Amino acid sequence: MAAVKGHRQPLTKLQYIESSYGHSIFSASLDNYMRLWGQGSGGGAVECLAMAKGPEGMTQAHALDGGNLAAVAADGGICGIVDVVSGRSVEEMRWNEGTERFQVTKPHTNTNTRTHTPSTSSPPRQPRHS
């Protein structure tokens, strides 16, 4: 069993997933970051394959789409979708007490913001963050 370092605050989520990288672990932390962990190139040690910052005060995150996306929730009635691979916020909504409805604060656009398409070749590497 390998120990990995990356998050600076306690974890709020640790989820095993089948991703385009193979067998992976999705983690989220009170440090507001989500990470996708997997075996390094050539079957090496476990490393951070992708990372994205969620909204400030992130309390929950759940991997979707094989870890490429994450549904997130944060203090202040914020929820949204984050692209873990590119690090971009795809859509964000905030609860409006007056209307008792979610208000879209960052709408999803139909433009393709994906930087990674699953394939049989090696996935793109992003800079490692510790």
PyRosetta script that sets phi, psi and omega in degrees:
from pyrosetta import init, pose_from_sequence

init()
pose = pose_from_sequence("MAAVKGHRQPLTKLQYIESSYGHSIFSASLDNYMRLWGQGSGGGAVECLAMAKGPEGMTQAHALDGGNLAAVAADGGICGIVDVVSGRSVEEMRWNEGTERFQVTKPHTNTNTRTHTPSTSSPPRQPRHS")
pose.set_psi(1, 132.9)
pose.set_omega(1, -176.7)
pose.set_phi(2, -103.6)
pose.set_psi(2, 144.0)
pose.set_omega(2, 173.2)
pose.set_phi(3, -97.9)
pose.set_psi(3, 135.5)
pose.set_omega(3, 177.9)
pose.set_phi(4, -122.1)
pose.set_psi(4, 150.9)
pose.set_omega(4, 178.9)
pose.set_phi(5, -118.3)
pose.set_psi(5, 145.2)
pose.set_omega(5, 178.1)
pose.set_phi(6, -178.2)
pose.set_psi(6, -53.3)
pose.set_omega(6, -178.3)
pose.set_phi(7, -78.7)
pose.set_psi(7, 148.7)
pose.set_omega(7, -178.5)
pose.set_phi(8, -105.6)
pose.set_psi(8, -2.9)
pose.set_omega(8, 179.4)
pose.set_phi(9, -134.8)
pose.set_psi(9, 168.6)
pose.set_omega(9, 179.8)
pose.set_phi(10, -59.2)
pose.set_psi(10, 149.5)
pose.set_omega(10, 178.5)
pose.set_phi(11, -74.5)
pose.set_psi(11, 145.9)
pose.set_omega(11, 172.8)
pose.set_phi(12, -111.2)
pose.set_psi(12, -15.3)
pose.set_omega(12, -179.2)
pose.set_phi(13, -152.8)
pose.set_psi(13, 137.2)
pose.set_omega(13, 171.7)
pose.set_phi(14, -139.8)
pose.set_psi(14, 115.2)
pose.set_omega(14, -169.9)
pose.set_phi(15, -134.9)
pose.set_psi(15, 125.5)
pose.set_omega(15, 175.0)
pose.set_phi(16, -79.6)
pose.set_psi(16, 133.1)
pose.set_omega(16, 180.0)
pose.set_phi(17, -141.6)
pose.set_psi(17, 156.9)
pose.set_omega(17, 168.4)
pose.set_phi(18, -95.2)
pose.set_psi(18, 117.5)
pose.set_omega(18, -177.1)
pose.set_phi(19, -122.7)
pose.set_psi(19, 179.1)
pose.set_omega(19, 176.2)
pose.set_phi(20, -64.9)
pose.set_psi(20, -14.2)
pose.set_omega(20, 176.8)
pose.set_phi(21, -89.2)
pose.set_psi(21, -7.0)
pose.set_omega(21, -174.6)
pose.set_phi(22, 106.5)
pose.set_psi(22, -145.9)
pose.set_omega(22, 176.9)
pose.set_phi(23, -71.3)
pose.set_psi(23, 124.1)
pose.set_omega(23, -175.9)
pose.set_phi(24, -137.5)
pose.set_psi(24, 165.8)
pose.set_omega(24, 174.2)
pose.set_phi(25, -121.8)
pose.set_psi(25, 130.8)
pose.set_omega(25, 174.8)
pose.set_phi(26, -101.8)
pose.set_psi(26, 132.1)
pose.set_omega(26, 177.4)
pose.set_phi(27, -130.6)
pose.set_psi(27, 149.8)
pose.set_omega(27, 174.8)
pose.set_phi(28, -137.6)
pose.set_psi(28, 152.7)
pose.set_omega(28, -172.2)
pose.set_phi(29, -143.7)
pose.set_psi(29, 162.9)
pose.set_omega(29, 174.4)
pose.set_phi(30, -65.3)
pose.set_psi(30, -8.3)
pose.set_omega(30, 174.6)
pose.set_phi(31, -78.4)
pose.set_psi(31, 3.5)
pose.set_omega(31, 178.0)
pose.set_phi(32, 74.2)
pose.set_psi(32, 13.8)
pose.set_omega(32, 178.8)
pose.set_phi(33, -110.5)
pose.set_psi(33, 147.9)
pose.set_omega(33, 171.8)
pose.set_phi(34, -116.1)
pose.set_psi(34, 143.1)
pose.set_omega(34, -179.5)
pose.set_phi(35, -135.7)
pose.set_psi(35, 148.4)
pose.set_omega(35, 174.2)
pose.set_phi(36, -112.9)
pose.set_psi(36, 119.3)
pose.set_omega(36, -175.1)
pose.set_phi(37, -107.9)
pose.set_psi(37, 144.6)
pose.set_omega(37, 176.7)
pose.set_phi(38, -165.6)
pose.set_psi(38, 179.4)
pose.set_omega(38, -179.2)
pose.set_phi(39, -73.5)
pose.set_psi(39, 135.8)
pose.set_omega(39, -179.4)
pose.set_phi(40, -65.9)
pose.set_psi(40, 172.7)
pose.set_omega(40, -179.7)
pose.set_phi(41, -60.9)
pose.set_psi(41, 142.5)
pose.set_omega(41, -179.4)
pose.set_phi(42, 72.8)
pose.set_psi(42, 18.6)
pose.set_omega(42, 178.4)
pose.set_phi(43, 75.8)
pose.set_psi(43, 23.4)
pose.set_omega(43, -178.2)
pose.set_phi(44, -72.7)
pose.set_psi(44, -161.5)
pose.set_omega(44, -177.5)
pose.set_phi(45, -66.7)
pose.set_psi(45, 160.5)
pose.set_omega(45, 176.7)
pose.set_phi(46, -65.8)
pose.set_psi(46, 134.0)
pose.set_omega(46, -179.6)
pose.set_phi(47, -143.6)
pose.set_psi(47, 165.8)
pose.set_omega(47, 176.9)
pose.set_phi(48, -76.9)
pose.set_psi(48, 117.7)
pose.set_omega(48, -178.1)
pose.set_phi(49, -91.9)
pose.set_psi(49, -29.3)
pose.set_omega(49, -180.0)
pose.set_phi(50, -155.8)
pose.set_psi(50, 152.9)
pose.set_omega(50, -178.1)
pose.set_phi(51, -149.8)
pose.set_psi(51, 143.9)
pose.set_omega(51, 177.1)
pose.set_phi(52, -145.0)
pose.set_psi(52, 147.1)
pose.set_omega(52, 176.6)
pose.set_phi(53, -92.5)
pose.set_psi(53, 129.4)
pose.set_omega(53, 175.8)
pose.set_phi(54, -88.8)
pose.set_psi(54, -175.1)
pose.set_omega(54, 179.6)
pose.set_phi(55, -67.9)
pose.set_psi(55, 152.4)
pose.set_omega(55, 176.6)
pose.set_phi(56, -57.3)
pose.set_psi(56, 139.6)
pose.set_omega(56, -179.7)
pose.set_phi(57, 76.5)
pose.set_psi(57, 22.4)
pose.set_omega(57, -178.3)
pose.set_phi(58, -59.6)
pose.set_psi(58, 125.1)
pose.set_omega(58, -178.9)
pose.set_phi(59, -108.7)
pose.set_psi(59, -25.3)
pose.set_omega(59, -178.4)
pose.set_phi(60, -145.5)
pose.set_psi(60, 149.4)
pose.set_omega(60, 174.2)
pose.set_phi(61, -152.3)
pose.set_psi(61, 144.9)
pose.set_omega(61, 179.9)
pose.set_phi(62, -140.1)
pose.set_psi(62, 127.7)
pose.set_omega(62, -178.9)
pose.set_phi(63, -69.9)
pose.set_psi(63, 139.6)
pose.set_omega(63, 176.0)
pose.set_phi(64, -129.3)
pose.set_psi(64, 161.9)
pose.set_omega(64, 172.5)
pose.set_phi(65, 53.2)
pose.set_psi(65, 46.0)
pose.set_omega(65, 178.4)
pose.set_phi(66, 66.3)
pose.set_psi(66, 25.8)
pose.set_omega(66, 179.0)
pose.set_phi(67, 89.3)
pose.set_psi(67, -5.0)
pose.set_omega(67, 178.4)
pose.set_phi(68, -70.7)
pose.set_psi(68, -32.1)
pose.set_omega(68, 179.0)
pose.set_phi(69, -122.0)
pose.set_psi(69, 159.3)
pose.set_omega(69, 174.8)
pose.set_phi(70, -140.6)
pose.set_psi(70, 137.7)
pose.set_omega(70, 171.1)
pose.set_phi(71, -89.4)
pose.set_psi(71, 130.7)
pose.set_omega(71, -175.6)
pose.set_phi(72, -127.8)
pose.set_psi(72, 154.0)
pose.set_omega(72, 173.9)
pose.set_phi(73, -135.4)
pose.set_psi(73, 145.7)
pose.set_omega(73, -177.8)
pose.set_phi(74, -141.8)
pose.set_psi(74, 164.2)
pose.set_omega(74, 175.6)
pose.set_phi(75, -53.4)
pose.set_psi(75, 150.9)
pose.set_omega(75, 177.4)
pose.set_phi(76, 86.2)
pose.set_psi(76, 14.4)
pose.set_omega(76, 177.8)
pose.set_phi(77, 74.5)
pose.set_psi(77, 25.9)
pose.set_omega(77, -179.5)
pose.set_phi(78, -93.5)
pose.set_psi(78, 136.4)
pose.set_omega(78, 170.6)
pose.set_phi(79, -143.2)
pose.set_psi(79, 159.3)
pose.set_omega(79, -178.6)
pose.set_phi(80, -177.5)
pose.set_psi(80, -174.8)
pose.set_omega(80, 177.7)
pose.set_phi(81, -122.0)
pose.set_psi(81, 131.8)
pose.set_omega(81, 179.4)
pose.set_phi(82, -121.0)
pose.set_psi(82, 136.2)
pose.set_omega(82, 173.5)
pose.set_phi(83, -84.2)
pose.set_psi(83, 107.2)
pose.set_omega(83, -174.7)
pose.set_phi(84, -67.8)
pose.set_psi(84, -35.4)
pose.set_omega(84, -176.8)
pose.set_phi(85, -70.2)
pose.set_psi(85, -44.7)
pose.set_omega(85, -178.7)
pose.set_phi(86, -89.3)
pose.set_psi(86, -19.2)
pose.set_omega(86, -178.0)
pose.set_phi(87, 84.2)
pose.set_psi(87, 5.6)
pose.set_omega(87, -176.3)
pose.set_phi(88, -91.4)
pose.set_psi(88, 145.2)
pose.set_omega(88, 170.2)
pose.set_phi(89, -78.4)
pose.set_psi(89, 122.7)
pose.set_omega(89, -178.1)
pose.set_phi(90, -84.7)
pose.set_psi(90, -45.2)
pose.set_omega(90, 179.9)
pose.set_phi(91, -153.4)
pose.set_psi(91, 142.7)
pose.set_omega(91, 178.8)
pose.set_phi(92, -138.0)
pose.set_psi(92, 139.3)
pose.set_omega(92, 179.4)
pose.set_phi(93, -131.5)
pose.set_psi(93, 153.1)
pose.set_omega(93, 177.9)
pose.set_phi(94, -130.7)
pose.set_psi(94, 137.6)
pose.set_omega(94, 178.3)
pose.set_phi(95, -70.4)
pose.set_psi(95, 130.0)
pose.set_omega(95, 178.9)
pose.set_phi(96, -106.5)
pose.set_psi(96, 110.6)
pose.set_omega(96, -178.5)
pose.set_phi(97, -60.8)
pose.set_psi(97, -37.4)
pose.set_omega(97, -177.4)
pose.set_phi(98, -63.8)
pose.set_psi(98, -43.4)
pose.set_omega(98, -178.3)
pose.set_phi(99, -96.4)
pose.set_psi(99, -10.9)
pose.set_omega(99, -175.9)
pose.set_phi(100, 54.8)
pose.set_psi(100, 42.2)
pose.set_omega(100, 177.4)
pose.set_phi(101, -141.5)
pose.set_psi(101, 160.4)
pose.set_omega(101, 173.1)
pose.set_phi(102, -79.1)
pose.set_psi(102, 137.8)
pose.set_omega(102, 176.1)
pose.set_phi(103, -111.8)
pose.set_psi(103, 125.4)
pose.set_omega(103, 179.6)
pose.set_phi(104, -72.5)
pose.set_psi(104, 119.9)
pose.set_omega(104, 179.5)
pose.set_phi(105, -100.0)
pose.set_psi(105, -22.8)
pose.set_omega(105, 174.0)
pose.set_phi(106, -139.5)
pose.set_psi(106, 97.7)
pose.set_omega(106, -176.2)
pose.set_phi(107, -70.1)
pose.set_psi(107, 150.1)
pose.set_omega(107, 173.4)
pose.set_phi(108, -73.6)
pose.set_psi(108, 135.4)
pose.set_omega(108, 176.4)
pose.set_phi(109, -107.0)
pose.set_psi(109, 160.6)
pose.set_omega(109, -179.9)
pose.set_phi(110, -80.2)
pose.set_psi(110, -1.7)
pose.set_omega(110, 178.4)
pose.set_phi(111, -72.3)
pose.set_psi(111, 145.5)
pose.set_omega(111, -178.8)
pose.set_phi(112, -82.1)
pose.set_psi(112, 113.4)
pose.set_omega(112, -179.6)
pose.set_phi(113, -101.6)
pose.set_psi(113, 5.5)
pose.set_omega(113, -177.6)
pose.set_phi(114, -71.2)
pose.set_psi(114, 139.5)
pose.set_omega(114, 176.6)
pose.set_phi(115, -110.4)
pose.set_psi(115, -3.4)
pose.set_omega(115, -176.7)
pose.set_phi(116, -137.8)
pose.set_psi(116, 126.0)
pose.set_omega(116, 174.3)
pose.set_phi(117, -112.3)
pose.set_psi(117, 124.7)
pose.set_omega(117, -179.6)
pose.set_phi(118, -53.3)
pose.set_psi(118, 136.8)
pose.set_omega(118, 177.6)
pose.set_phi(119, -152.4)
pose.set_psi(119, 179.1)
pose.set_omega(119, 178.7)
pose.set_phi(120, -86.0)
pose.set_psi(120, -10.6)
pose.set_omega(120, 177.7)
pose.set_phi(121, -82.3)
pose.set_psi(121, 171.5)
pose.set_omega(121, -179.4)
pose.set_phi(122, -63.1)
pose.set_psi(122, 139.2)
pose.set_omega(122, 178.9)
pose.set_phi(123, -70.7)
pose.set_psi(123, 155.8)
pose.set_omega(123, 178.4)
pose.set_phi(124, -66.2)
pose.set_psi(124, 145.4)
pose.set_omega(124, 179.4)
pose.set_phi(125, -100.0)
pose.set_psi(125, 136.3)
pose.set_omega(125, 173.2)
pose.set_phi(126, -104.7)
pose.set_psi(126, 161.0)
pose.set_omega(126, 179.2)
pose.set_phi(127, -55.7)
pose.set_psi(127, 139.3)
pose.set_omega(127, 177.9)
pose.set_phi(128, -76.7)
pose.set_psi(128, 136.2)
pose.set_omega(128, 179.0)
pose.set_phi(129, -121.0)
pose.set_psi(129, 132.9)
pose.set_omega(129, 178.1)
pose.set_phi(130, -117.6)
pose.dump_pdb("model.pdb")
